[in-house]
């Protein structure tokens, strides 16, 4: 069981490096595919840098809060998991609205596909992490 702040930080960092590795492999792959097969794919390089950073930070915060709740208030873990998924959806929608209507309108479909890839990657990662931690707890 996680009792101290140091253990919470260690547990969070132990998990988050895996997501960092996934993004480190996924972003260059997506950049390559866009540059190779999509006309105007070069314009999406900025979003390939910004989107992983946004979702990585959101996941880091999410895992930190989760491990803190797991150690101190385990009765709120299920509620947090549902609230976290809703917050992640709202974050994705806010980023999409800002990018699509304020910054760039030319590559809406390509940006939306990039956003969905990173959104579902982060969502699947946190869901698997939460399930694994619940199994270890039992």
N, C-alpha and C positions, 0 to 999 in steps of 0.2 A: 504494500500500500504506500502511496506517495504521501509523506508527512511534511517534509520541509520544502521551503522554496527552492532550494538547490536541487532536490529530487524532481520537482515539478519542471524546472528549467531543463534538467538533463533528459527527462522523458520527452519533453517537447522537441528538443534539438535532435534527439535520437531518431525521431520520426520525420522531422521536417527535411532532413538532408535527402530523404528518398524522393520527396516531391521536387526538391531542387534538382536532383539528378534527372527526373522525368522531364522537367521543363528545359533543362540544359540539352537534352536530346531532342525534345519535341520542337522547340523554337527554330533551330537551324534546319530541321527537316521541313518544317512548314515554309520557312523562307525559301529554301531550295525549290520546293514544289511550286510556290507562287512565282518565283522568278523564271522558272523553266516553262511552266504551262499556262500562266495567266498574263495576258497583256496588261501592262500597268501594274504588275505585281511589285515593282520596285517601290511604289508609293506606300505599300503596306509594311515596309520594314520597321517603321516607327511603331506601328501597333504591335508588331511581333516583339518589340522590346518592352513596351509599356504594359500590355496585357499580362504577361507572366509575372511582372513585378507586382502589379495590383493584386492578382490572385494569390501570389506567394505571400505577400504581407497579410492579406485577409486570412489565409489559412494558418499562418503563424499565430496571429491573434486568436483565431478560433481554437487552435490546439492548446494555447496557453490557458485560455479561459476554461476549456474542457478539463485539463489536468488539474487546475485549481479547484474546480467544482468536484471532481472525482475525489480529491484529497479531503476537501473540507465540507462539502454539501452534496453528497452523492444522490440525494433524492431529487435534485434539480437537473441531473444529467440528461434525462430524456426530453424534458422541456427545452433545455438548451440546444439539443441536437435539432429539434424541429425549428426553433427560433433561428438557429444558425443557418439552416437551409433557406429559410425565408429571407434572412438578411443577405445571404449570398445572391439570391435571385434579384433582390432589389438593387444590390451593388452592380450586378451585371446589366440590369435595365438602365440604371443611371449612367453608367459608362457608355452604353450603347446610345442613349439619347444625346449625351454630350458630344460624342464623336460624330454620330450620323447627322445631327441637325446643326451643330455649331462649327465643327472643324472640317469634316470631309463628307461630301455627298456623292462623290464619283464612284467609290468602291463600296457601296452599302452591303451588297451581298457577300463580298469577300471578307469584309470586316466582321459581319455577323457570323460567318462560318468560323473565323478565328476566335471570336468571343465564345461561341458555343463549344469549341474544342477545349479551350482553357477552363471554361465554366464546368463542363462535365468531368474534366480531368480532376479538378480540385474537389468537386462534389463526390466523385467516386473515391478519391483518396481519403477524404475525411470520413466518409461513411465506412469504408473498410477499416480505417484506423479505430473509429469508435466501436465497431463491432468486435475487433480483435481485443481491444482494451476491456470491453465488457466480458468477453469470454475468459480473459486472464483473471478478472476480478472474482469470477464465480468459482 
